[in-house]
Amino acid sequence: MLRRYTVLRTTGPNGVPARYDTTQPPGTVIKHPVNGHPQRFELTDVPLGDFSYVAEPLDHLWKGPPVLRHFHRNRRETSKSTS
C-alpha cells in the first residue's frame, strides 16, 4: 500500500515539510537530503492530521528528543496489552 510520509525537520521548496511517498513498511530507514546532505529517517505508523504518517529523523543533526519514537513504542505496547 502506498503511504505518504511527512519528513520531520525538513522544508520542501514550497516552504512546507518535505513529503515522501513509498510502499516501504513502518520501521524502514530511508535517506532524504537535508541541506544537501543525506539524513536518515525512520518511517513510522504514527498518523498526522493531514492523513500522512511521520518520518522521524535519526541522525545527529536532529537536536530534539525522540518523542515520536517513544510515543510510537508505547502505543504499540499498549495495543498489545489490550488485545
Secondary structure per residue as TSV (DSSP state, phi and psi in degrees):
chain	resnum	aa	ss	phi	psi
A	1	M	-	360.0	133.1
A	2	L	-	-75.3	129.3
A	3	R	E	-123.5	148.6
A	4	R	E	-104.9	130.1
A	5	Y	E	-113.0	143.6
A	6	T	E	-96.4	121.1
A	7	V	E	-86.9	104.4
A	8	L	T	-63.3	149.4
A	9	R	T	63.7	32.0
A	10	T	-	-131.5	163.0
A	11	T	-	-137.1	124.6
A	12	G	-	-79.6	180.0
A	13	P	T	-61.9	-24.3
A	14	N	T	-92.9	6.4
A	15	G	S	90.1	-3.0
A	16	V	S	-103.7	163.4
A	17	P	-	-55.5	145.0
A	18	A	E	-65.7	151.9
A	19	R	E	-115.2	153.4
A	20	Y	E	-141.0	117.4
A	21	D	E	-101.5	131.5
A	22	T	E	-160.2	162.6
A	23	T	-	-101.7	2.7
A	24	Q	-	-63.8	145.1
A	25	P	-	-78.7	160.3
A	26	P	T	-55.7	144.6
A	27	G	T	99.2	-15.7
A	28	T	-	-71.7	139.8
A	29	V	E	-101.3	127.0
A	30	I	E	-114.5	164.8
A	31	K	E	-112.7	134.3
A	32	H	E	-138.1	135.1
A	33	P	E	-71.4	134.2
A	34	V	E	-129.4	118.3
A	35	N	T	53.0	38.5
A	36	G	T	80.7	2.8
A	37	H	E	-119.0	135.5
A	38	P	E	-70.0	131.3
A	39	Q	E	-123.3	150.5
A	40	R	E	-93.6	140.5
A	41	F	E	-135.3	142.1
A	42	E	E	-100.6	128.8
A	43	L	E	-75.8	132.6
A	44	T	E	-120.2	173.9
A	45	D	E	-105.9	24.4
A	46	V	E	-84.3	113.8
A	47	P	E	-79.4	150.1
A	48	L	-	-109.4	166.2
A	49	G	T	-65.1	-16.4
A	50	D	T	-94.9	15.7
A	51	F	S	72.2	13.1
A	52	S	-	-100.5	175.9
A	53	Y	E	-118.0	163.7
A	54	V	E	-84.3	132.4
A	55	A	E	-108.3	108.7
A	56	E	E	-91.5	133.3
A	57	P	E	-66.0	141.7
A	58	L	-	-115.6	-25.6
A	59	D	S	-80.3	169.3
A	60	H	T	-61.8	-19.0
A	61	L	T	-70.2	-18.9
A	62	W	-	-78.1	112.9
A	63	K	-	-90.7	-15.4
A	64	G	S	-86.8	173.0
A	65	P	-	-74.8	156.4
A	66	P	-	-78.8	60.5
A	67	V	H	-60.2	-47.5
A	68	L	H	-68.8	-34.5
A	69	R	H	-63.1	-41.1
A	70	H	H	-64.7	-44.6
A	71	F	H	-60.4	-46.1
A	72	H	H	-61.1	-45.3
A	73	R	H	-64.6	-45.8
A	74	N	H	-64.3	-38.0
A	75	R	H	-63.7	-42.2
A	76	R	H	-64.6	-43.7
A	77	E	H	-66.5	-37.7
A	78	T	H	-64.9	-43.1
A	79	S	H	-66.7	-31.5
A	80	K	H	-67.9	-40.7
A	81	S	H	-73.7	-21.1
A	82	T	T	-92.9	-5.2
A	83	S	-	-84.1	360.0
